[in-house]
Structure formats: structure tokens, C-alpha cells
Amino acid sequence: MTQSEWPLWEVFIRSKQGLDHKHVGSLHAADATMAIQNARDVYTRRLEGVSIWVVESKHVHASNPDDAAAFFDPANDKVYRHPTFYEVPDSIKHM
């Protein structure tokens, strides 16, 4: 496999302990080990990261933005999903 045929990898960095990993970019690498090393060199130059994830782009699947309205519809017919469905006792003051 030549360098021009290397797969694309998505890079996620966790900047501090307890925070979520954030997508920071993409890079080409021959394998996962090389992708992690390259991600460290490219995306954590100032000691920003404590953890790196790399995922080969072909393994990332996403919803279609054109279907967002139907896909993320709040489903108003399911009242149990809304907090107004539940009765809170008067003895609970800070809810």
C-alpha cells in the first residue's frame, strides 16, 4: 500500500481528565498505531491531550442531515417523555 492509498482516520482528543473526547480532525495513516502517533504529533503539540482515539473513517456512520426533522422529531404523542406527565408531591420543594 502506498502513502497515497493510506486510509483516512478521524481523530478525537480528550483535553483533560473527565472531559469528553472531541473530534479535532482527520489524517491519513497506514494503521491504527501510526494514526495515534501522527495524531499525537499533529493535534497535541502543546500538551493539550490526555487521551487520543482514532477511528478509521469508513467505520463512522452518521444520520442523513436531510432526514433531521423526522429523525429527531420530539414524538409529541409519547407524553411519558415529557416531565409534565409526572406529578410531583408538594413536599418536594426544589424540583
N, C-alpha and C positions, 0 to 999 in steps of 0.2 A: 504494500500500500504506500503510495507516495504522499508527500505532505499535502498536496492539493486534494487528496481524497480522504483526508482525516475527517472523522465525524464532528459535528457541531455539538458542543456541550453547554448547558445552561449552568450558571454559577450562582450559588446562594451563600451569603456570608452572615454569620451571627456576630454582631459587633461587640457585645458584652454578654456576660453570663446572665441567663434568664430572659433575654430578649429573643424575638423571633428571627429566623433566618430571612433575609431579604434578597430578592433577585437583584444582582448587580451587573449582570451582563452575560455575554456568551464568548466562547473561544473554541478554536479547533485544536484537537489533540488526538494522538493515536490510541490512547486507552485512558481508563479512569485515573490511574496513578499519575500519568503525565498531565491530565486535566487538572488534578488537585495541585500539583506542583506549579503549573502555569498560572492557575487561579491565585495561588498564594503570591507569586511574583507580580502579577498584574494588578490584583484588587486589594492587597493588604500591605502596601508599601510602607504605610505609616503606623503599623501595628494596630490597625483598626479591628482585626478579627480575632475571635477565639475559636471559631469553628467554620469549616468550609464544607459545603455539599456541592457535588457536581452530578448532573443528570444528563444523559445523552438526549439530545433534543427530540429524537424520534420516539422516545418513551414518554413525552409530555403530551397529554391530551387535554383539550380545552373545549368549553362550550362555544357555540357559534354566537358572535355578537348580534347577528340579525335575529336570533331567537330569544334575546334577553327579556323582552316583555312577557312572553309566555313562560319562559324557563324560570324566571324569578317572580312570577305572579304571586301576590301575597295570599292567595287562596282564602278570600273572604268568606267562603262557605264553610270554613272549618273554625267555628267560634272558639273551640278549645285552645287554639293557638294565640288567642288574644287575652291579655290579663283581665279584661272586663268580664270574662266568663266566670271568674272565681270570686267568691265572696270572702272578704277579709273581715275577721272578727273586730269589733270595736275596741277590744283590749290591746290590739296591735296598733301602736301609735306611729311608728316610723317606717312606713312601707311605701 
